[in-house]
Amino acid sequence: MTTFETPIGNVPKVGADVHLVRWVRTADGWASETLLCTYVACTPDAWIVDSRGEQMELARDEWSQFAF
């Protein structure tokens, strides 16, 4: 896996808190799912974040930055 030190699009600084959101289908229609995590890095296809001490990759085509 290759990570990029230069930002791809609008990404936070390494170590910054980031709030991500995605939409999931439910029995009642659609619902948002959010995740407050720490930004680690990114690839063209994935956010690499730390959530509660666990590093994970989240697909960039599913997860977007949540704008307040």
Steps between C-alpha positions, in 0.01 A plus 500: 500500500628843411410795716542861403657769714358775283126550535262345248217745471377658820648292783589598857851513642647176634389455862195725466154386602277432202127431489403266215151409378348241268146403406376146558179332389269394784162332515344849523699656215836672547687602814827679561787331681769727644844439643714741702861387463859618459638551150815295430545505120317426177533329166301584190249232609498507883507715810744356754381596845535402864182436695533415869854366451414290194640604163263438211454575132168644387407515132505858374211428262283408803624744768513881474602773740204619703446875473336668798 
